[in-house]
């Protein structure tokens, strides 16, 4: 009997044992080392990073692709999953942030200024999402999943982040509002209600657009399931959204603030530049007390770095379980150029905008930060332009096949 003739056999993914073993070993050894060198909380955050990587990969929870298919084809399942994620997120985060503590430990949100730098940075980041082929979390989990193209994007992302830190004094000198928390400004109940209304309106808009374009709601594409889908994937988008919220909440409980991604890229790049003899420590950005301390300390002490590494290894584990860990080292030239340009825009834009799709959009909005909403609007506009630019670099713009009525 052929493989194609047997649905049960066709749906059974083959595990990649070698990368699975490597990922498991590095996760266990990394957690042990962090527990000894830094402390059990750092080890736990590393583990949360690994779980985030598994979740992002198994649920294929991509911010970039979700926005692209809505912009180009009117399909909104991914955007609706994001709205669910945010709606549950504010329900969890706003009460804790209003109280200022969680389980007896002080917590704070990622609340940043909203102004010129966010407008420009988020727009640039949005273009980079589509050319680079991923957002910040998407870059990490696809690198972990074996994408060599996204490895190029990640290196350029790091370079763009360092360049962004060099230019931050100029951008922060431009007009901007002081950091605004809607939880503190409006109060807990009005802030929750206002956010839920906006999430519902955005979800309703995606339904309206999708039905007008396709006559119905188009099911999200799901790859054939394994015999044990929760272990091997794929997961429903809704499950991915809820897991990301819970893991972000666990991050705040352990670290005192929500999940972030891209500050680590700037740190890695700055450390690499310092090793090459560039005096980044004298730059205004890196002379600030917190940034100077991070630059001087080992990577193992940086929460964001530890979690980012965990995400890569968690995604590697998930890809191996799904039988899809198979790096391809040959890249078309135009795609390679897009990865470099996109990565640079992602890194530079994230610094200007005080974060990425995680630190500014997801964690920014669940923190009640006004700059998170400004980021969403400007990044979406950048994605519109980026989606139109993709064909110039030979990159696909997914469209659903028309169906007969």
N, C-alpha and C positions, 0 to 999 in steps of 0.2 A: 504494500500500500504506500502510495506517495505521501509526502508530508502535507502537500496541499490538499489531498483528499481527506485528511483527518482533521476536523476542526479542533478537537481536543489537543492533538499533538501540535498543530499550527499555533495554538494560543500559548503553548508552554515555552517560555523564554529559556534560553540556555544561560546559566550563570557563568560569568567570567571569573574563574577561581583565583588567578594570580593577582589582578588588581583588587579583588575583594579582600584577599589576605593582606595585601600591602596597606589598604585603607584601614582595615580593622587594627592592624598592628600599630600604625601611626596614631590612630585615635587613642588607643589604650596607652601607648607609651607617652604620648603628649599629655594626656590627663594625669598620668602618674608624675611626670616631670613637673608640671605646673603645680600640682598639689604640694610637692616637696619644695620647689623653688619660690613660689609666690603664695600659695594658699589654696584651700579647698574651694573657695568661691571662684577663683580664676579657673580652676579645673572644671568646675560645674559650668561656667560660661563657655568654655571650650566645647564641652559636651552639648550645650544648647546650640552652639554654632554648627556642630555636626548634624544635629536634628533639623536645623534650618536648611542645611544642604540637602538632606534626604527629602524634606518636605517640598522644597523648591523644585527638585528634580522630578520626584514621583508625581507631583501635581502639575508639572510643566507650568508653574505659576510665573509666567513672564509678563512684566509690565509693558515691555516694548512691543511684543507681538500682539497683546491685547489691544493696545492703542492703535497699532497699524491696521489690524483687520477691521476695526471700527471706522477708522478714517477712510480706508480704501474700499471697504466692502459692506459697511453698515452692520457688521455682526458685533453684538455687544455682550456676549456671555462673560468674557474676561473682565470687562469694565464693571459688570454687575457683581461679579465675585469680589472685585476691589471695593465696591461700595458696601457690600456685606461685611467685608473685613474691617473697614473703617467704622461702620455702625456699631459692630460688636466692640471694636477697639475703644471708642470714646466711652462706651458704657463701663468698661473696665478701668480705663486710665483716668478719666475726669474726676471720679470720686476720690481716688488715691492722690491725685495732684492737688485737688482742692483741700484735702486734709494735710498734705505735705509729708505724708508718711505712708508706708506700706509694711505691714507686719512688724511695726515698731521701728522700722528703719527710715531715715529721711530720703525722700525722692524728689526729683525735679524733672520738668519736661524739657524737651529740646525747643526752646523758644528763642527765635532769632529776629533781627531787624528785617523789616519789609521795605524794600526800596529799589533803587536803580540796579544795584549789583545782583539782586535776586531776579529782577526782570531779565537782564541780559544773560546772567548765568544759567537760569532755567531754560531760556530759549535756546542757548547754545547746547546745553545738555540734551534737550529734546532732539535736536538735529543729530547729535552724536549717538543717541540711542538707536536711531534707524540706520546710520552708516556703520557704526561699530557693531551692530547686531545684538545689542543687549544694554540693559541698565547696569547699575552697580551690582545688585544682587544677582542679576542674570549673567553678568560677566563671570562672577565667581562660580556659580553653580554649573555653567556650561564649560568652564575651564576644568572643573573637577570631573565633569562628565566625559572629558576627553576631546573637547573641541580645540584643535590647534589654532584655528582662526581667532578664537576668543582669547587665546594666550597672547597673540599679537595685540589685540585690543587692550588687554590688561596692562601690558608693558607700556603702551602709549598712554593709557589712562593714568598710570603712575607718573609718567613724565609730565603730562598736562597738569596734574595736581600740583607738582612742584613749581611749575611755571606760574600757576595760579597763586600760590603763596607769595611768590616774589612780587606780584602785581597787586596784592590785596590792599596795601595802603592807598593806592589810587582809587580803587573801586569803593572802599569804605568811606572815602572823603566825599563821594557824591551823595545827593539827597536820599535820605531814607528815614523811615519812622523808627522810633525806639521799639524794642521788642514788645509785642502785644500778646497777652494770653486772654483768649475769650472766656476762659473759666474764671479768671480773676476779674475781668472787665464786666461780664454779663452776670456772673453767678453760675452755680452748678446746673440747676434745672434749666434756665433759659439757654445756656450754652449747649446742653445735650439736645434740647428740642430743636434749636436752630440747625445744628449739625445733622440731625436725623432727617429733617425736612429737606435739606440740600442733597443728602445722599439719596433720598427717595426720588427727588426730582431728576437727578442725573440718571438713576436706574430707569425711571419711567421714560426719559428721553431716549435711552438706548433701545428700549422696547419699541417705541414709536418709530424710530429710524429703521430698525431692523424689519419690522412688519411692512413698512412702506417699500423698502428695498426688495425684500424677499417674499412678502406675502405671509410670512410666518416667522417664528423664532427658529433659527438654524441651530441644531445641536452642536455643541463644541466637539471638535475632532478628538477622538480618543483612540489610542493604539490598542491592539488586541490585548486582552487581559491575561495575566499569568494565572495559574491555578491558585496562587496565594497573592491576590492583588495588593493587599495592604503591606505585604513584605516586599514584593517585587514591583509593584506599580502596574498600571497607572492609577492615580487617585483622582476622584472627582475634584473639580475646581473649588467647590464649596468646602470640601474637607481641607484642601490646601489653605484656603483663606482663614478658616477657623484655627488651624494649627499655627499659622504665622502669627495670629493675634495672641494666642496663648504663649507662644515662645517669646514674643516680644514683651509680653507682660512679665514672664519669668525673668527676662533680661533686666527689666527695671527693678524687680524685686531683689535681684542679686547685686546689680551694679549701681543702683540708685538713679538710673536714667534709662530712657528707651534705647532700642537698637539703632546703631549707626553703622556705616560701612566705609565711607570714603576718606575719613580723616586718617585711617591707617595707610591708604595709598600715598597720601602726601607725606606721611611719616617715613614710609619705606623709601620713597624717592629721595627725601631729604637726607636720610642716613646714607644712601648710596652716593649722593652728591658729596656729602662730607668725606666719605671714604676716598673719593676722587680728588679731594683737595679744595672743593668749593666751600667757602665760608658761609654756609646757610644760617649758622647760628647767629650771625650779625643781622640777618634780615628782620624787619619789623615783626612779621608774623611769628617767627621762631624765637623772638626775644620776649614775647608774652610769657608770663610765668608758667602757665599750664603746658604750653607748647614747648617751652625750653626744657621743662622737666621730662616731657615725653621723649624729646630728642636725645637727652642725655641718658635716659634709662634703657635697659634691655627691652627688646620687642616683647618678651614674655610678660612684662608688666603692663602692657597696653591692652586694655579690654577689647577694643575694636580689632586690633591685629589678631589677637588670639581667636576671636569669634570668626573673623574672615578666613583664617586658616582652617578652622573647624568646618566652615561651610564648604570649602573646596574638598576636603576629605570626606565629608558626609555625602556630597554629590557623587564623588568617585565611588563610594560604597554603593549608593543607590544605582548608579549606572552599571556597576558590575553585577548587582543582584538582578537587574533587568536584562542582562546579557547584551548591553549596548555600549560597553566601553571599548571603543575601537578607534583610536586617534588616526586621522588622515593627515599626512604631512605635506601634501601637494596642494597649493592654493593658487587659484587664478590671480593674475597680476592686479586686475581691477578690484577684486575682492580684498586683496592684501592692502592696496592703497586705501580703500574705504575703511578697513580695520584700523589703520594707523591714524587717518584723519579723524575718524569717529572716536577713537580712544583719546586723542588729544583734546577734542571738544568736550568729551565726557569729564575728563579730569579737570580741565580749566573751568568748565561751567559749574561743576560741583563745588569748587572752592568759592567761587563768586556768590553762589546761591545758598551758602551755608548748609550744603547737603545735597543729597541725591534723591532718587525715588524712595529710598528708605529713610534717611535722616531728615529730609525736608518734607517729603510728601506723606509717607505712611506715619513715621514717628512724629513729624511736625504737626500733622493734623490731629493725631490722637493726643498730642501734648497741648492742643488748644492754641497753637501758634498761628497768628494771622499770616505769617510768611509761608506757611504750608499751603494755604489756599492760593496765594499769589504764585507760588511755584507751580502748582497744578495747572493754572491757566496758561502761564507762559511756556511751560514745558510741553503742554499739549499743542500749542501753536508751533513750537519747534518741531514736534513730531509730524505735523502736517507737511511742513517743508521737507523734512528728512524723508518722509515716505515718497514724496515726489522725486527726490534725488536718487533713490535707491536704484531704479533701472539704469541710470547712467553708469553705475558701477557693476552692472550685471547681477544685482541682488533681486531676489524674488519679492513680489508683493502679492500675498495670498488672496485668492478670491474663491468664493464658494461656487461650485458648479450649478448652473441653472437647473431647476427641476420642472418637469411638466405639471401643469395644473390639472 
